[in-house]
Every structure is written in C-alpha cells, then in structure tokens.
Amino acid sequence: MASVKDAARQLIEQLPDQVTWDDIMYEFYVKQKIDAGLADIAAGRTHAHEDVKAELLGHAD
C-alpha cells in the first residue's frame, strides 16, 4: 500500500499543469472522503438503504 505522501504525489501528477491551489485542495478532500467511506464499508459501518429510508420517512420500527 502506498503511503499518504506517495498517494498525494500521484494525485498531483495526474492534474493538469494549470491547476490551482483550490483544485489541489478539492482533490485531496474528495480522495480523503472516498477513502474514509471505503474504510467504513470494509469495517461494516454501513446501513442498508431501505433502513435509512424508513427511518427518514418515519416508518422505523
């Protein structure tokens, strides 16, 4: 597995030369959120869509 520093370098290398600091920060933010979501899935920290829908609509048991 690549280190965070290696992943950051790889992400930056994929961006165009005209990239702004805001573009870079956005890409880091999105990558961090995706990685966190994948870690939650791997750890079983998820809820079924139908359960969440029922709770939001007030149909939870």
N, C-alpha and C positions, 0 to 999 in steps of 0.2 A: 504494500500500500504506500502511496506517495505521501510525503509529509505535507502539511498545510502550506509551507513555503513553496514546495515544488508545485503543488496544485495552483497556487497563486501565480507563479511564473507561467505555467502552462496556459492559464486563463488569459493572462495579459498578452501572451504571444499570439493568441487567436484573434485578438481585437485589431481593428484597423489602425494604421499609424496616426490618423486624425482623432483618436479617441480623447475624450475629456476626462478630467478627474471624476466628474459626476458619473460618467459612463462606467468607469472602472469601479467606483463605489457601488453602483447599482448591480453590476455583475457579481461582485463579491457578496452583496446582500442576498441576491437570488440564489447563488450557489450555496451559501450558508443555510438558507431556509430549506432548500431541496434536500441537502444532506441531513438536516435535523429531521425532516419528515421521513426520510428513508430509515433513519435510525429508530424512529418511533415505530415504524412498521416492523422492523426486524425484532424489536423488543416487545411487540404485541400491545403497544399503547395506542390502539385504534378503537373506533366504534363503528358498528355497522350503519350504513346509510339509512336504512329503514328505522333503526332505533333512534337516531338523531332526528330524523324527520318526525317521528311520532312524538318525541319529547317537545320539539319546537311547536308542533301543532296542538299540543295539549292532550295527546292521546296516550301518554305514557302510563304504564300500569303502576 
